[in-house]
């Protein structure tokens, strides 16, 4: 990982605790290590660990970002409802405004999302363990 990002040792989630793994299957994250960690090279700010729904996948596809179709060139398996994935903070917020935002795993969502989304809003989408 480039040196300008937080290491997993120092990365915090929105609850102020150490960032927890989001998904290894499918392998997610800007660094494709399973964590929604970020740094200055992550222009999409892929920090929201969300559980995919058919509604969200249809919504994001309608916005030009098809997450359900596999893309072997990028070793992308395509997502289905139930998969966990590190979403861009602004795409999640946009989906919220459209009524299509998926639930969020707060333990696995990087604190950087709070730059874009109010914590109280995230709490209303909290995935129950």
Secondary structure as the mmCIF struct_conf table of DSSP 4:
data_model
#
loop_
_struct_conf.conf_type_id
_struct_conf.id
_struct_conf.beg_label_comp_id
_struct_conf.beg_label_asym_id
_struct_conf.beg_label_seq_id
_struct_conf.end_label_comp_id
_struct_conf.end_label_asym_id
_struct_conf.end_label_seq_id
TURN_TY1_P TURN_TY1_P1 UNK A 3 UNK A 4
BEND BEND1 UNK A 5 UNK A 5
TURN_TY1_P TURN_TY1_P2 UNK A 8 UNK A 10
STRN STRN1 UNK A 12 UNK A 13
TURN_TY1_P TURN_TY1_P3 UNK A 14 UNK A 15
BEND BEND2 UNK A 16 UNK A 17
STRN STRN2 UNK A 18 UNK A 18
STRN STRN3 UNK A 24 UNK A 24
TURN_TY1_P TURN_TY1_P4 UNK A 25 UNK A 26
STRN STRN4 UNK A 27 UNK A 27
TURN_TY1_P TURN_TY1_P5 UNK A 29 UNK A 32
BEND BEND3 UNK A 33 UNK A 35
TURN_TY1_P TURN_TY1_P6 UNK A 40 UNK A 41
TURN_TY1_P TURN_TY1_P7 UNK A 43 UNK A 44
STRN STRN5 UNK A 46 UNK A 51
HELX_RH_AL_P HELX_RH_AL_P1 UNK A 54 UNK A 62
TURN_TY1_P TURN_TY1_P8 UNK A 63 UNK A 64
BEND BEND4 UNK A 68 UNK A 69
STRN STRN6 UNK A 71 UNK A 71
HELX_RH_3T_P HELX_RH_3T_P1 UNK A 72 UNK A 74
TURN_TY1_P TURN_TY1_P9 UNK A 75 UNK A 75
STRN STRN7 UNK A 76 UNK A 76
TURN_TY1_P TURN_TY1_P10 UNK A 81 UNK A 82
STRN STRN8 UNK A 84 UNK A 88
HELX_RH_AL_P HELX_RH_AL_P2 UNK A 89 UNK A 97
TURN_TY1_P TURN_TY1_P11 UNK A 98 UNK A 99
HELX_LH_PP_P HELX_LH_PP_P1 UNK A 101 UNK A 103
STRN STRN9 UNK A 104 UNK A 104
HELX_RH_3T_P HELX_RH_3T_P2 UNK A 106 UNK A 108
BEND BEND5 UNK A 109 UNK A 109
STRN STRN10 UNK A 110 UNK A 110
HELX_RH_3T_P HELX_RH_3T_P3 UNK A 111 UNK A 115
TURN_TY1_P TURN_TY1_P12 UNK A 116 UNK A 116
BEND BEND6 UNK A 117 UNK A 117
HELX_RH_AL_P HELX_RH_AL_P3 UNK A 119 UNK A 124
TURN_TY1_P TURN_TY1_P13 UNK A 125 UNK A 125
STRN STRN11 UNK A 126 UNK A 126
HELX_LH_PP_P HELX_LH_PP_P2 UNK A 127 UNK A 128
#
